Amino acid sequence: MAFRARHSKISLSGAASLVALELCLVLFAAVCVAAQSGQPAAPDLDEKGAKLSGHRLELRGMEDTLEASQEQRRQIEAEIASIRADRAKLTAALLDATQNVNASERKIGETEARLDTLTGAEDAIKRSLTSRRAVITEVLASLQRMGRKPPPALLVTPEDMLAAIRTSMLLGSVLPQMRSETEALASDLSDLLQLRQSIAAERETLSHGVAKLRAERQRLAALVEARQSALSAAEQALGAERERAIELAKQAASLKELIARMETEVAAAARGAEAARKADENRGRAAEAAPPAAGMKTALAPFKDPARLAPATSFIETKGLLPFPVNGTLQRGFGSPDGFGGTEKGMLISTRVEAIVAAPGDGWVSFAGPYRSYGQLLIINAGQGYYIILAGMDKINVNVGQFILAGEPVAVMGDGSVKTAAAIAIGAVQPILYVEFRKDGVAIDPGPWWVKPELQKVRG
């Protein structure tokens, strides 16, 4: 835009220069004619020349404006086409980067588990060796004494028959025990050496995994920043709406009230809710018109198109297909005792420090910001009265009203130092992500929606 404005200014100044030059030539010719005739130039000649110059300047300016307007329109159309294409590419890159981060986190978790097992085995062998230190000392002392004073040979000293028999009886009872102890000791020492080699290899693997994870997180952060900068054309309006959302969060007494007020009093959230309603209507009409086979195909692959601007299928049809939002371990499930005489309305998942949180399903962001003891809270409108609630994050990377895809990164966990109500409830040291599904304002069991092999254990 700035380039086009400068281009327009340059064109206008060039036109003005040409017209001024023409005017000077006209005036010079008039002065020459007047000088040759010996008469002064006519007074109205200057006025006509000025009018002519003004009309020419105005005409040239209009032509330049029309030209710039057409060029600007062409550039805007190209930009729109480019943004549409790049959005799909950017979203696909985001999904790929998120999967790479999750895979790296899973591998690091597996390596840490193996390392813990190996370290435990090493400690057990060390304790065993320590407990048998006295036996080892006695065996070594016996071998040393035997080396200094070996038993008498019968052929050499037959007169010492009694001493030889006593020594033989003693060695016969002691040697098997000494042999077994020596073999056990050698086996333990060999196992300890192998364990230490395995531990060194696992630590090297862990170091490479951490370095790869760090690189993937940096790439993901850059992609998230690119996505948000492409969506921040109305940043001033977003700032005002963000302040309004924070104010509503302070006033709302419950999540149900917060959702209702956000979608009626904040323009971006209202647009998202309206888009969800229209998407439900359009999907309903398309389902009625489409053959059953097409509907089944869409239901089986609802997350294939990264360029989609609305959920490909209804939320109810994604049961058994949704990915977990984060790598971690399930601490409490829906309906388990909450420690205060009630039951949990959601799931509590312990995560790694600074773990990436991805959207479980498609939807529009209804709220993003701090809320009471939940920490950073994200509410996603999945359509048909379904809402996905994620809480306990350290940073949220999406804006209210934004449409997000399943698997798309939306937030980052902290280091566990800031305690949310969920973390305090289970006395967790590590970060805790709270996940809740709602239907028409009532908490429901999210279990049926998760990918089937991962119902009990979160990926990682």
HULIN-V898764 format. One record per pair of residues at least 4 apart in sequence whose C-alpha atoms are under 6 Angstrom apart, sorted by sequence separation. I is the first residue (numbers start at 0). J is the second residue. D is the distance in Angstrom with one decimal. If there is no record, write none. Layout:
# HULIN-V898764
i=I j=J d=D
i=I j=J d=D
This chain:
# HULIN-V898764
i=2 j=6 d=6.0
i=23 j=27 d=6.0
i=33 j=37 d=5.8
i=64 j=68 d=5.9
i=67 j=71 d=5.9
i=78 j=82 d=6.0
i=81 j=85 d=5.9
i=82 j=86 d=5.7
i=85 j=89 d=5.7
i=86 j=90 d=5.9
i=87 j=91 d=6.0
i=92 j=96 d=6.0
i=114 j=118 d=6.0
i=144 j=148 d=6.0
i=145 j=149 d=4.9
i=153 j=157 d=4.8
i=167 j=171 d=5.9
i=170 j=174 d=5.4
i=174 j=178 d=5.9
i=177 j=181 d=6.0
i=237 j=241 d=5.9
i=247 j=251 d=5.9
i=257 j=261 d=6.0
i=260 j=264 d=5.7
i=261 j=265 d=5.3
i=278 j=282 d=5.9
i=282 j=286 d=6.0
i=285 j=289 d=5.8
i=297 j=301 d=5.6
i=337 j=341 d=5.6
i=370 j=374 d=6.0
i=381 j=385 d=5.3
i=418 j=422 d=5.8
i=422 j=426 d=5.8
i=437 j=441 d=5.2
i=453 j=457 d=5.9
i=33 j=38 d=5.0
i=251 j=256 d=5.8
i=336 j=341 d=5.9
i=337 j=342 d=4.9
i=369 j=374 d=5.4
i=381 j=386 d=5.5
i=422 j=427 d=5.1
i=437 j=442 d=4.4
i=33 j=39 d=5.3
i=251 j=257 d=5.2
i=262 j=268 d=4.8
i=263 j=269 d=5.8
i=336 j=342 d=4.4
i=337 j=343 d=5.3
i=369 j=375 d=4.3
i=380 j=386 d=4.8
i=436 j=442 d=5.8
i=437 j=443 d=5.5
i=33 j=40 d=5.4
i=262 j=269 d=4.3
i=335 j=342 d=5.3
i=368 j=375 d=5.3
i=369 j=376 d=5.6
i=379 j=386 d=5.5
i=436 j=443 d=5.6
i=334 j=342 d=5.0
i=335 j=343 d=5.5
i=368 j=376 d=5.4
i=379 j=387 d=5.0
i=334 j=343 d=4.9
i=367 j=376 d=5.8
i=378 j=387 d=5.8
i=422 j=431 d=5.7
i=436 j=445 d=5.8
i=301 j=311 d=5.4
i=333 j=343 d=5.3
i=367 j=377 d=4.6
i=378 j=388 d=4.7
i=301 j=312 d=6.0
i=333 j=344 d=5.5
i=366 j=377 d=5.6
i=377 j=388 d=5.8
i=151 j=163 d=5.8
i=333 j=345 d=4.8
i=366 j=378 d=5.1
i=377 j=389 d=5.1
i=397 j=409 d=5.8
i=333 j=346 d=5.5
i=365 j=378 d=5.4
i=376 j=389 d=5.9
i=396 j=409 d=5.1
i=332 j=346 d=4.6
i=364 j=378 d=6.0
i=365 j=379 d=5.6
i=376 j=390 d=4.4
i=395 j=409 d=6.0
i=396 j=410 d=5.3
i=415 j=429 d=4.8
i=331 j=346 d=5.7
i=364 j=379 d=4.6
i=375 j=390 d=5.7
i=395 j=410 d=4.2
i=415 j=430 d=4.2
i=331 j=347 d=5.1
i=363 j=379 d=5.4
i=375 j=391 d=5.5
i=394 j=410 d=5.5
i=330 j=347 d=5.4
i=362 j=379 d=5.7
i=363 j=380 d=5.0
i=373 j=390 d=5.7
i=374 j=391 d=4.8
i=375 j=392 d=5.2
i=394 j=411 d=5.3
i=330 j=348 d=5.5
i=362 j=380 d=5.1
i=373 j=391 d=5.8
i=393 j=411 d=5.9
i=329 j=348 d=4.5
i=362 j=381 d=4.3
i=392 j=411 d=5.9
i=393 j=412 d=4.9
i=328 j=348 d=5.5
i=392 j=412 d=4.5
i=393 j=413 d=4.7
i=328 j=349 d=5.3
i=327 j=349 d=5.3
i=327 j=350 d=4.4
i=325 j=356 d=5.1
i=324 j=356 d=5.4
i=324 j=357 d=4.7
i=366 j=399 d=5.6
i=18 j=52 d=5.8
i=324 j=358 d=5.8
i=365 j=399 d=5.6
i=324 j=359 d=5.2
i=364 j=399 d=4.9
i=323 j=359 d=6.0
i=364 j=400 d=5.0
i=322 j=359 d=5.6
i=363 j=400 d=5.8
i=364 j=401 d=5.5
i=321 j=359 d=5.7
i=363 j=401 d=5.5
i=363 j=402 d=4.4
i=362 j=402 d=5.7
i=362 j=403 d=5.7
i=391 j=432 d=5.1
i=361 j=403 d=5.7
i=390 j=432 d=5.9
i=361 j=404 d=4.4
i=390 j=433 d=5.0
i=361 j=405 d=4.9
i=389 j=433 d=5.7
i=360 j=405 d=4.0
i=374 j=419 d=5.8
i=389 j=434 d=4.9
i=359 j=405 d=5.1
i=373 j=419 d=5.6
i=388 j=434 d=5.7
i=358 j=405 d=5.1
i=372 j=419 d=5.5
i=388 j=435 d=5.0
i=358 j=406 d=5.2
i=372 j=420 d=5.4
i=11 j=60 d=5.9
i=357 j=406 d=5.0
i=358 j=407 d=5.6
i=387 j=436 d=4.8
i=357 j=407 d=5.2
i=386 j=436 d=5.8
i=310 j=361 d=5.6
i=357 j=408 d=4.2
i=386 j=437 d=5.0
i=356 j=408 d=5.8
i=357 j=409 d=5.4
i=385 j=437 d=5.5
i=356 j=409 d=6.0
i=385 j=438 d=4.5
i=356 j=410 d=5.0
i=384 j=438 d=5.4
i=356 j=411 d=5.6
i=384 j=439 d=5.0
i=355 j=411 d=4.8
i=354 j=411 d=5.8
i=353 j=411 d=5.7
i=354 j=412 d=5.2
i=353 j=412 d=4.5
i=353 j=413 d=5.0
i=352 j=413 d=5.9
i=352 j=414 d=4.7
i=350 j=430 d=5.6
i=349 j=430 d=5.8
i=349 j=431 d=4.6
i=348 j=431 d=5.5
i=348 j=432 d=5.2
i=347 j=432 d=5.8
i=347 j=433 d=4.8
i=346 j=433 d=5.7
i=346 j=434 d=5.1
i=345 j=434 d=5.4
i=345 j=435 d=4.3
i=271 j=363 d=5.4
i=268 j=365 d=5.0
i=344 j=442 d=5.9
i=275 j=382 d=5.3
i=103 j=212 d=5.6
i=333 j=444 d=5.9
i=100 j=215 d=5.9
i=248 j=370 d=5.7
i=96 j=219 d=5.7
i=321 j=448 d=5.7
i=322 j=449 d=6.0
i=319 j=447 d=5.9
i=321 j=449 d=4.8
i=322 j=450 d=5.9
i=271 j=400 d=4.7
i=318 j=447 d=5.7
i=319 j=448 d=4.5
i=320 j=449 d=5.8
i=321 j=450 d=5.5
i=328 j=457 d=5.3
i=318 j=448 d=3.9
i=319 j=449 d=4.9
i=320 j=450 d=4.8
i=327 j=457 d=5.5
i=268 j=399 d=5.8
i=319 j=450 d=4.6
i=267 j=399 d=5.9
i=268 j=400 d=4.8
i=319 j=451 d=5.6
i=326 j=458 d=5.1
i=327 j=459 d=5.7
i=267 j=400 d=4.5
i=326 j=459 d=5.2
i=255 j=440 d=5.6
i=91 j=305 d=5.7
i=87 j=305 d=5.4
i=87 j=306 d=4.4
i=94 j=406 d=6.0
i=94 j=407 d=5.4
i=105 j=459 d=4.2
